[in-house]
Amino acid sequence: MYKTRPFFRTVALVILMLASLSTMADKQEVRRLAKDTLTVVTSPWQETPSARMAQSAYPVKLMVKGRSLRITSKHEQVLPIYTQGGVLYLAMQLTPGVNWLNGLPRGRYRINNRTIRIK
């Protein structure tokens, strides 16, 4: 009888460990399901925080002329241009005065938190 007692203790310990593991797995499954069932629909044109999209250091004036973009700047600087999805498309080096950007594909762009449409 003495020799079988440790065997039963070991079996009981293994059963308790398996039960606790299955409980932990159930909790993780519930957490995973809770995250997956939450559906968030966002528009690519929502206001985005300025920390995510870079802007030029100084103000610029933008004007669309046909398929060209006229950019007037008083300072030498870099102007980041983003696509409608928020992906950096181009970082344009500006010189003081009038700068022209030709050849942009049709679509909408975000420049200094303004929406520009090229037709």
N, CA, C and O of each residue as an XYZ file, in Angstrom:
476
protein
N       0.812     -1.183      0.000
C       0.000      0.000      0.000
C       0.864      1.258      0.000
O       0.500      2.260     -0.616
N       1.969      1.214      0.666
C       2.854      2.359      0.752
C       3.414      2.729     -0.616
O       3.595      3.909     -0.914
N       3.691      1.719     -1.455
C       4.278      1.976     -2.765
C       3.245      2.572     -3.731
O       3.631      3.307     -4.640
N       1.992      2.292     -3.571
C       0.985      2.801     -4.497
C       0.581      4.240     -4.180
O       0.054      4.926     -5.056
N       0.804      4.702     -2.993
C       0.406      6.038     -2.608
C       1.111      7.112     -3.449
O       0.429      8.005     -3.952
N       2.432      7.071     -3.627
C       3.076      8.072     -4.486
C       2.546      7.996     -5.928
O       2.467      9.012     -6.618
N       2.190      6.806     -6.369
C       1.649      6.669     -7.717
C       0.334      7.448     -7.833
O       0.133      8.172     -8.808
N      -0.560      7.308     -6.851
C      -1.821      8.020     -6.878
C      -1.616      9.528     -6.753
O      -2.335     10.313     -7.372
N      -0.637      9.922     -5.954
C      -0.328     11.349     -5.840
C       0.153     11.909     -7.175
O      -0.236     13.004     -7.580
N       0.986     11.156     -7.836
C       1.498     11.586     -9.136
C       0.379     11.681    -10.154
O       0.314     12.635    -10.929
N      -0.507     10.685    -10.151
C      -1.643     10.699    -11.083
C      -2.547     11.888    -10.773
O      -3.001     12.576    -11.688
N      -2.810     12.133     -9.498
C      -3.662     13.259     -9.108
C      -3.010     14.585     -9.503
O      -3.692     15.502     -9.962
N      -1.708     14.683     -9.327
C      -0.981     15.893     -9.699
C      -1.036     16.127    -11.202
O      -1.227     17.256    -11.653
N      -0.867     15.053    -11.980
C      -0.938     15.163    -13.440
C      -2.341     15.587    -13.868
O      -2.486     16.410    -14.772
N      -3.356     15.045    -13.242
C      -4.741     15.408    -13.582
C      -4.992     16.879    -13.264
O      -5.612     17.584    -14.059
N      -4.520     17.345    -12.121
C      -4.682     18.755    -11.757
C      -3.948     19.668    -12.731
O      -4.458     20.723    -13.110
N      -2.761     19.262    -13.130
C      -1.986     20.081    -14.080
C      -2.697     20.151    -15.429
O      -2.772     21.222    -16.032
N      -3.214     19.031    -15.903
C      -3.933     19.024    -17.174
C      -5.197     19.869    -17.105
O      -5.529     20.582    -18.052
N      -5.900     19.786    -15.979
C      -7.115     20.583    -15.814
C      -6.789     22.071    -15.815
O      -7.507     22.865    -16.422
N      -5.710     22.451    -15.135
C      -5.343     23.871    -15.100
C      -4.858     24.342    -16.474
O      -5.117     25.481    -16.861
N      -4.155     23.476    -17.215
C      -3.722     23.837    -18.561
C      -4.913     24.032    -19.493
O      -4.926     24.958    -20.303
N      -5.910     23.163    -19.379
C      -7.087     23.314    -20.238
C      -7.856     24.581    -19.877
O      -8.416     25.241    -20.752
N      -7.884     24.922    -18.578
C      -8.542     26.159    -18.160
C      -7.792     27.363    -18.702
O      -8.411     28.324    -19.158
N      -6.471     27.321    -18.656
C      -5.671     28.412    -19.204
C      -5.869     28.511    -20.704
O      -5.963     29.614    -21.243
N      -5.934     27.390    -21.379
C      -6.146     27.397    -22.825
C      -7.512     27.968    -23.152
O      -7.659     28.697    -24.134
N      -8.534     27.642    -22.329
C      -9.875     28.194    -22.557
C      -9.868     29.714    -22.400
O     -10.512     30.417    -23.180
N      -9.150     30.227    -21.403
C      -9.076     31.671    -21.198
C      -8.388     32.341    -22.379
O      -8.833     33.392    -22.841
N      -7.308     31.745    -22.870
C      -6.614     32.314    -24.022
C      -7.499     32.264    -25.259
O      -7.474     33.184    -26.077
N      -8.277     31.204    -25.402
C      -9.191     31.089    -26.539
C     -10.263     32.169    -26.476
O     -10.614     32.764    -27.495
N     -10.782     32.421    -25.275
C     -11.795     33.459    -25.114
C     -11.189     34.819    -25.457
O     -11.826     35.625    -26.136
N      -9.979     35.078    -24.999
C      -9.320     36.348    -25.320
C      -9.114     36.485    -26.821
O      -9.352     37.554    -27.384
N      -8.679     35.423    -27.467
C      -8.439     35.471    -28.909
C      -9.744     35.705    -29.654
O      -9.796     36.503    -30.590
N     -10.807     35.004    -29.236
C     -12.093     35.184    -29.890
C     -12.642     36.582    -29.652
O     -13.249     37.171    -30.547
N     -12.438     37.111    -28.468
C     -12.941     38.449    -28.179
C     -12.252     39.470    -29.071
O     -12.901     40.415    -29.521
N     -10.964     39.314    -29.341
C     -10.257     40.246    -30.203
C     -10.703     40.094    -31.649
O     -10.824     41.085    -32.369
N     -10.948     38.866    -32.080
C     -11.312     38.629    -33.470
C     -12.728     39.072    -33.788
O     -13.006     39.439    -34.930
N     -13.634     39.050    -32.815
C     -15.023     39.389    -33.102
C     -15.232     40.886    -33.192
O     -16.272     41.320    -33.688
N     -14.294     41.688    -32.738
C     -14.416     43.123    -32.798
C     -14.006     43.590    -34.195
O     -12.851     43.436    -34.592
N     -14.949     44.153    -34.931
C     -14.676     44.618    -36.277
C     -14.704     46.140    -36.278
O     -15.709     46.751    -35.916
N     -13.608     46.738    -36.684
C     -13.522     48.184    -36.753
C     -13.367     48.570    -38.214
O     -12.419     48.154    -38.879
N     -14.299     49.363    -38.703
C     -14.243     49.823    -40.080
C     -13.768     51.267    -40.062
O     -14.400     52.129    -39.451
N     -12.654     51.524    -40.733
C     -12.118     52.881    -40.773
C     -12.041     53.353    -42.211
O     -11.858     52.563    -43.136
N     -12.181     54.606    -42.371
C     -12.075     55.224    -43.687
C     -10.644     55.706    -43.881
O     -10.035     56.201    -42.933
N     -10.094     55.575    -45.080
C      -8.732     56.076    -45.284
C      -8.667     57.598    -45.207
O      -7.576     58.162    -45.126
N      -9.821     58.276    -45.231
C      -9.839     59.734    -45.205
C     -10.226     60.295    -43.856
O     -10.664     61.442    -43.763
N     -10.071     59.502    -42.806
C     -10.295     60.025    -41.471
C      -9.198     61.017    -41.135
O      -8.104     60.970    -41.698
N      -9.504     61.913    -40.214
C      -8.473     62.815    -39.744
C      -7.398     61.998    -39.043
O      -7.698     61.224    -38.134
N      -6.181     62.161    -39.452
C      -5.090     61.411    -38.857
C      -4.251     62.346    -38.006
O      -4.108     63.524    -38.332
N      -3.703     61.838    -36.933
C      -2.860     62.689    -36.098
C      -1.650     63.189    -36.883
O      -1.078     62.454    -37.689
N      -1.272     64.422    -36.649
C      -0.153     65.000    -37.391
C       1.164     64.302    -37.046
O       2.142     64.443    -37.782
N       1.207     63.555    -35.943
C       2.434     62.862    -35.567
C       2.725     61.707    -36.524
O       3.879     61.312    -36.691
N       1.677     61.166    -37.153
C       1.887     60.042    -38.059
C       2.341     60.502    -39.435
O       3.194     59.860    -40.048
N       1.782     61.608    -39.934
C       2.145     62.116    -41.251
C       3.013     63.344    -41.066
O       2.636     64.299    -40.387
N       4.176     63.301    -41.680
C       5.095     64.428    -41.577
C       4.583     65.586    -42.428
O       3.837     65.384    -43.385
N       4.986     66.777    -42.073
C       4.631     67.975    -42.815
C       5.900     68.732    -43.148
O       6.976     68.434    -42.630
N       5.756     69.720    -44.024
C       6.905     70.555    -44.344
C       7.208     71.456    -43.151
O       6.335     71.728    -42.327
N       8.445     71.912    -43.071
C       8.848     72.738    -41.941
C       8.218     74.122    -41.992
O       7.904     74.702    -40.953
N       8.033     74.652    -43.192
C       7.450     75.977    -43.378
C       6.198     75.849    -44.241
O       6.058     74.867    -44.970
N       5.280     76.827    -44.175
C       4.061     76.738    -44.978
C       4.353     76.833    -46.477
O       5.313     77.473    -46.907
N       3.502     76.183    -47.244
C       3.607     76.215    -48.704
C       2.231     76.522    -49.285
O       1.209     76.293    -48.638
N       2.213     77.042    -50.513
C       0.970     77.268    -51.229
C       0.878     76.226    -52.333
O       1.827     76.031    -53.092
N      -0.256     75.563    -52.421
C      -0.466     74.497    -53.399
C      -1.548     74.906    -54.377
O      -2.570     75.471    -53.988
N      -1.314     74.612    -55.670
C      -2.317     74.886    -56.687
C      -2.217     73.799    -57.754
O      -1.136     73.517    -58.271
N      -3.359     73.195    -58.074
C      -3.402     72.154    -59.096
C      -3.718     72.810    -60.434
O      -4.693     73.551    -60.558
N      -2.894     72.534    -61.426
C      -3.121     73.028    -62.790
C      -3.065     71.829    -63.718
O      -1.983     71.372    -64.086
N      -4.239     71.316    -64.099
C      -4.288     70.121    -64.945
C      -3.758     68.920    -64.198
O      -4.278     68.552    -63.145
N      -2.713     68.305    -64.748
C      -2.080     67.154    -64.080
C      -0.800     67.558    -63.357
O      -0.034     66.697    -62.926
N      -0.565     68.856    -63.220
C       0.633     69.365    -62.556
C       0.260     70.021    -61.234
O      -0.865     70.483    -61.043
N       1.211     70.052    -60.348
C       1.022     70.664    -59.040
C       2.034     71.784    -58.892
O       3.241     71.567    -58.995
N       1.520     72.996    -58.645
C       2.384     74.163    -58.448
C       2.554     74.383    -56.957
O       1.568     74.535    -56.235
N       3.781     74.401    -56.494
C       4.079     74.535    -55.071
C       4.946     75.773    -54.892
O       6.027     75.866    -55.473
N       4.478     76.720    -54.093
C       5.219     77.938    -53.826
C       5.717     77.889    -52.388
O       4.948     77.678    -51.449
N       7.013     78.088    -52.242
C       7.633     78.037    -50.920
C       8.595     79.203    -50.770
O       9.248     79.602    -51.734
N       8.685     79.747    -49.569
C       9.627     80.829    -49.305
C      10.963     80.305    -48.786
O      11.925     81.060    -48.648
N      11.014     78.991    -48.496
C      12.216     78.405    -47.900
C      12.604     77.135    -48.628
O      11.775     76.503    -49.282
N      13.865     76.765    -48.511
C      14.317     75.466    -49.003
C      13.917     74.431    -47.958
O      14.246     74.573    -46.781
N      13.206     73.386    -48.390
C      12.692     72.393    -47.454
C      12.281     71.131    -48.192
O      12.316     71.072    -49.421
N      11.888     70.117    -47.416
C      11.399     68.852    -47.971
C       9.887     68.804    -47.758
O       9.392     69.086    -46.667
N       9.160     68.441    -48.821
C       7.704     68.354    -48.758
C       7.286     66.903    -48.930
O       7.423     66.355    -50.023
N       6.770     66.255    -47.863
C       6.306     64.873    -48.001
C       4.920     64.838    -48.647
O       4.043     65.629    -48.301
N       4.736     63.911    -49.589
C       3.464     63.743    -50.286
C       2.995     62.319    -50.022
O       3.728     61.363    -50.275
N       1.761     62.175    -49.510
C       1.196     60.882    -49.149
C       0.057     60.519    -50.093
O      -0.631     61.402    -50.605
N      -0.144     59.223    -50.327
C      -1.278     58.752    -51.119
C      -2.533     58.796    -50.261
O      -2.471     59.099    -49.070
N      -3.674     58.491    -50.875
C      -4.926     58.531    -50.128
C      -4.952     57.510    -49.000
O      -5.682     57.695    -48.027
N      -4.180     56.445    -49.105
C      -4.127     55.443    -48.052
C      -3.179     55.790    -46.926
O      -3.079     55.040    -45.955
N      -2.480     56.911    -47.029
C      -1.567     57.330    -45.976
C      -0.156     56.815    -46.136
O       0.632     56.871    -45.192
N       0.184     56.308    -47.327
C       1.529     55.795    -47.591
C       2.363     56.913    -48.207
O       1.899     57.618    -49.103
N       3.589     57.073    -47.729
C       4.473     58.100    -48.281
C       4.754     57.791    -49.740
O       5.299     56.734    -50.060
N       4.385     58.710    -50.631
C       4.571     58.513    -52.069
C       5.860     59.173    -52.534
O       6.585     58.613    -53.357
N       6.150     60.368    -52.009
C       7.285     61.133    -52.509
C       7.710     62.137    -51.449
O       6.866     62.705    -50.756
N       8.984     62.355    -51.321
C       9.509     63.442    -50.499
C      10.216     64.389    -51.456
O      11.316     64.100    -51.928
N       9.582     65.516    -51.742
C      10.066     66.447    -52.759
C      10.924     67.519    -52.130
O      10.537     68.138    -51.139
N      12.097     67.738    -52.713
C      12.990     68.794    -52.248
C      12.552     70.099    -52.905
O      12.559     70.212    -54.131
N      12.174     71.074    -52.102
C      11.708     72.359    -52.615
C      12.816     73.393    -52.540
O      13.638     73.379    -51.624
N      12.824     74.290    -53.516
C      13.714     75.441    -53.503
C      12.854     76.671    -53.254
O      11.644     76.621    -53.478
N      13.436     77.767    -52.802
C      12.633     78.979    -52.616
C      12.048     79.439    -53.952
O      12.739     79.467    -54.970
N      10.774     79.797    -53.929
C      10.100     80.236    -55.144
C       9.065     79.215    -55.580
O       8.473     78.513    -54.760
N       8.854     79.147    -56.917
C       7.837     78.272    -57.489
C       8.475     76.949    -57.893
O       9.503     76.930    -58.570
N       7.862     75.844    -57.475
C       8.297     74.493    -57.835
C       7.132     73.799    -58.526
O       5.983     73.960    -58.114
N       7.412     73.037    -59.559
C       6.381     72.298    -60.286
C       6.614     70.816    -60.113
O       7.749     70.340    -60.157
N       5.531     70.096    -59.916
C       5.584     68.630    -59.838
C       4.680     68.090    -60.933
O       3.457     68.219    -60.864
N       5.288     67.488    -61.940
C       4.554     66.933    -63.079
C       4.574     65.416    -63.005
O       5.479     64.823    -62.418
N       3.570     64.797    -63.604
C       3.574     63.345    -63.733
C       2.986     62.588    -62.564
O       3.162     61.373    -62.477
N       2.291     63.265    -61.658
C       1.622     62.532    -60.577
C       0.466     61.736    -61.170
O      -0.303     62.285    -61.959
N       0.319     60.475    -60.820
C      -0.837     59.715    -61.298
C      -2.136     60.318    -60.766
O      -2.152     60.980    -59.728
N      -3.212     60.077    -61.489
C      -4.512     60.572    -61.044
C      -4.857     59.987    -59.686
O      -4.546     58.835    -59.385
N      -5.498     60.796    -58.887
C      -5.915     60.328    -57.573
C      -5.880     61.441    -56.557
O      -5.698     62.610    -56.898
N      -6.054     61.069    -55.304
C      -6.037     62.032    -54.210
C      -4.764     61.840    -53.399
O      -4.288     60.721    -53.212
N      -4.232     62.945    -52.928
C      -3.003     62.949    -52.157
C      -3.190     63.809    -50.919
O      -4.008     64.728    -50.904
N      -2.423     63.500    -49.883
C      -2.420     64.289    -48.653
C      -1.090     65.015    -48.579
O      -0.028     64.395    -48.525
N      -1.163     66.356    -48.576
C       0.030     67.187    -48.481
C      -0.230     68.206    -47.376
O      -1.161     69.006    -47.470
N       0.582     68.176    -46.346
C       0.425     69.076    -45.188
C      -1.004     69.070    -44.650
O      -1.577     70.129    -44.395
N      -1.571     67.897    -44.479
C      -2.933     67.692    -43.963
C      -4.009     68.324    -44.841
O      -5.098     68.638    -44.362
N      -3.708     68.508    -46.115
C      -4.698     68.970    -47.083
C      -4.873     67.870    -48.122
O      -3.924     67.168    -48.472
N      -6.097     67.736    -48.603
C      -6.379     66.753    -49.645
C      -6.269     67.440    -50.990
O      -6.938     68.443    -51.239
N      -5.421     66.900    -51.864
C      -5.221     67.424    -53.211
C      -5.680     66.352    -54.188
O      -5.317     65.184    -54.048
N      -6.479     66.747    -55.180
C      -6.982     65.781    -56.169
C      -6.401     66.101    -57.538
O      -6.539     67.218    -58.034
N      -5.752     65.119    -58.141
C      -5.215     65.233    -59.484
C      -6.189     64.498    -60.415
O      -6.418     63.299    -60.257
N      -6.759     65.226    -61.386
C      -7.755     64.638    -62.292
C      -7.110     64.109    -63.541
O      -7.798     63.580    -64.415
